[in-house]
Amino acid sequence: MSIQFHFGDTYHHKYRVGDTISWSDRAIGSPRKGRFEIPGYPEWCQTCKLDDEGYYLVQFDGDVIIGYREATEGDMESFDW
């Protein structure tokens, strides 16, 4: 599954769990410390045909992606859109 999220350098990177995100002058947000989650949405998958319209939360510890999970309605209400 590929999840689009808008945090860090946004130049078409293909990150995986365990990767450290990049920062540049095009970055969205700023580096953080500790654990936090950023909302994202899944891309349509040509291989498995996943076409999920829900949201996911990409989990970070500092600049490292440590996982992801499906977002609940309560999760999404907590973000300042």
Backbone as a ProteinNet text record, in pm:
[ID]
protein_1_A
[PRIMARY]
MSIQFHFGDTYHHKYRVGDTISWSDRAIGSPRKGRFEIPGYPEWCQTCKLDDEGYYLVQFDGDVIIGYREATEGDMESFDW
[TERTIARY]
84	0	88.5	52.1	119.6	26	78.6	-1.5	61.8	-16.6	27.7	13.4	117	107.4	188.6	153.9	216.8	293.4	416.4	504	646.4	735.8	874.3	888	997.3	1020.4	914	854.1	739.5	772.4	896.6	937.5	927.7	810.2	782	872.4	896.6	975.1	887.7	949	881	940.2	881.4	930.2	871	940.6	893.2	904.7	834	847.7	995.2	1048	1189.5	1273.5	1220.5	1294.6	1289.5	1392.3	1397.2	1354.5	1257.4	1211.1	1313.1	1308.9	1401	1340.1	1428.1	1386.2	1455.9	1384.4	1441.4	1366	1397.9	1326.2	1182.9	1149.5	1013	932.3	990.3	928.3	800.5	711.1	589.1	605.3	577.8	596.9	740.5	776.6	912.9	948.6	1077.7	1118.9	1061.3	1023.8	968.3	1044.6	1026.6	1084.2	970	998.5	896.9	804.4	701.8	606.2	487.3	443.5	327.5	274	157.6	94.2	53.7	63.5	26.4	-79.1	-188.7	-290.1	-241.8	-291	-260.1	-372.3	-362.7	-464.9	-396.8	-458.8	-396.8	-411.8	-309.9	-317	-382.6	-447.9	-505.1	-391.4	-408.6	-303.9	-335.2	-246.4	-265.3	-253	-173.2	-150.5	-267.9	-309.4	-415.8	-552.3	-555.2	-679.8	-741.1	-663.7	-713.7	-754.2	-876.3	-926.2	-1000.1	-926.1	-979.8	-994.2	-1111.3	-1132.4	-1116.2	-1077.8	-1058.2	-924.4	-898.3	-771.2	-690	-560.8	-467.6	-384.5	-322.9	-229.5	-91.7	2	140.6	205.5	268.8	324.2	474.4	518	658	714.4	844.2	921.3	1034.6	1018.9	1111.7	1091.4	1198.3	1190.4	1177.7	1162.1	1157.8	1013.1	975.1	842	843.3	754.1	753.8	630.7	535.9	418.8	306.6	191	70.6	-49.3	-162.9	-285.7	-403.6	-513.9	-634.8	-686	-725.2	-773.4	-920	-954.3	-1094.4	-1155.3	-1285.2	-1352.2	-1303.6	-1286.3	-1235	-1094.9	-1010.2	-874.5	-881.3	-965.4	-971.5	-1028.9	-1117.8	-1174.8	-1073.4	-969.5	-869.9	-768.6	-763.8	-668.8	-730	-646.5	-687.5	-670.6	-775.2	-768.7	-779.5
-117.3	0	123.6	221.7	350.7	453.8	532.5	634.7	770.8	859.8	998.1	1076.2	1147.9	1237.6	1362.1	1471.1	1599.5	1644.7	1596.7	1629.6	1603.3	1695	1680.1	1722	1681.4	1712.9	1642.7	1713.8	1659.8	1626.8	1596.3	1569.5	1420.5	1367.4	1231.4	1121.9	1127.9	1022	898.8	783.6	656.9	604	644	602.6	468.6	399.5	274.6	288.8	202.1	199.5	177	258.5	251.9	359.1	423.8	528.8	660.1	740.9	876	971.8	1058.4	1150.7	1261.2	1318.9	1425.4	1561.9	1660.8	1799.5	1884.8	1982.8	2075	2207.1	2296.9	2424.2	2406.8	2289.5	2258.4	2186.3	2166.5	2083.5	2146.8	2059.5	2099.3	2059.3	2152.9	2127.1	2153.1	2105.9	2121.2	1997.5	1968.1	1849.4	1851.7	1734.2	1720.4	1613.3	1612.5	1507.6	1427.4	1305.1	1220.9	1157.6	1091.9	1019.9	1108.9	1099.2	1173.7	1106.7	1150.6	1094.2	1206.4	1177.7	1270.7	1200.8	1269.4	1205.4	1187.5	1083.4	1056.6	976.1	955.9	878.8	779.6	662.7	560.3	592.2	555.8	566.1	440	452.5	336.2	242.2	113.4	14.6	-64.7	-59	-132.9	-283.5	-324.8	-466.8	-533.8	-480	-545.4	-480.3	-370.8	-297.5	-229.3	-207.5	-135.2	5.4	42.9	176.2	227.1	244.6	283.2	434.9	483.1	627.2	679.3	593	634.1	702.2	739.4	802.6	709.3	731.7	658.3	758.8	712.4	794.2	732.7	811.4	768.4	803.8	704.3	720.3	746.9	845.9	887.9	883.5	863.5	888.4	980.2	1109.5	1206.5	1208.7	1192.3	1191.9	1051.7	949.9	811.4	761.8	704.2	644.7	510.3	495.2	371.3	284.3	333.1	251.9	336.2	274.4	343.3	264.6	330.1	263.9	335.6	265.1	326	428.6	544.8	651.3	629.5	662.7	659.6	798	806.2	935.1	1033.2	983.7	1067.3	1118.6	1032.9	1076.9	1195.7	1186.3	1289.2	1419.3	1410.4	1531.1	1606.8	1537.5	1602.2	1686.5	1672.5	1750.8	1884.8	1987	2121.1	2131.4	2106.6	2107	2248
0	0	0	-80.4	-82	-21.8	71.6	138.3	110	53.7	30.9	160.4	198	313.6	282.6	346.7	319.5	443.2	453.5	565.4	521.5	551.2	507.5	362.1	298.9	158.3	74.9	-16.6	-90.8	-236	-265.1	-402.5	-437.7	-445.1	-493.6	-435.6	-307.6	-243.3	-223.4	-225.3	-196.1	-66.3	43.7	174.6	214.6	302.7	362.6	514.1	584.8	730.5	762.7	852.4	889.6	822.7	718.1	648.6	726.4	707.6	761.5	651.9	681.2	578.8	556.3	437.6	397.7	424.9	438.8	456.7	352.2	298.7	200.3	207.9	117.1	113.2	61.7	8.7	-36.2	72	187.3	292	346.4	387.2	455.9	601.8	691.8	834.1	873.8	990.2	1039.2	1121.4	1133.1	1209	1350.8	1397.7	1533.5	1607.9	1737.1	1821.7	1880.9	1918	1980.1	1879	1932.1	1847.6	1813.1	1687.3	1640.2	1513.7	1468.7	1349.6	1254.7	1126.1	1019.9	933.2	898.5	814.5	671.2	608.6	469.3	406.3	277.6	207.7	113	95.4	11.5	-136.8	-212.5	-357.2	-412.1	-525.5	-592.6	-631.8	-605.5	-631.9	-758.3	-855.3	-979.8	-959.1	-860.5	-837.3	-768.1	-653.2	-575.4	-595.6	-672.6	-703.3	-582.1	-475.4	-358.9	-402	-367.8	-398.2	-275.6	-167.7	-38	-32.1	1	9.8	152	244.8	383.8	402.6	525.5	561.7	650.1	649.9	733.6	811.8	918.9	994.4	980	929.6	918.7	1051.7	1113.3	1247.5	1239.6	1317.5	1319.1	1459.6	1467.1	1588.2	1542.2	1568.1	1509.8	1359.9	1284.3	1137.8	1078.7	1161	1113.9	1108.5	995.1	981.3	1053.5	1150.3	1229.4	1203.4	1125.1	1093.9	1038.3	1027.1	982	1032.3	1037.2	1076.7	1013.8	1001.9	948.8	1049.5	1001.9	1089.6	1124.2	1245.8	1287.4	1262.5	1272.9	1257.3	1364.2	1486.2	1594.8	1567.5	1508.1	1471	1377.6	1275	1173.6	1227	1324.5	1383.2	1467.4	1512.4	1598.9	1521	1388.1	1307.9	1269.6	1267.5	1226.7	1075.8	1002	856.3	809.2
[MASK]
+++++++++++++++++++++++++++++++++++++++++++++++++++++++++++++++++++++++++++++++++

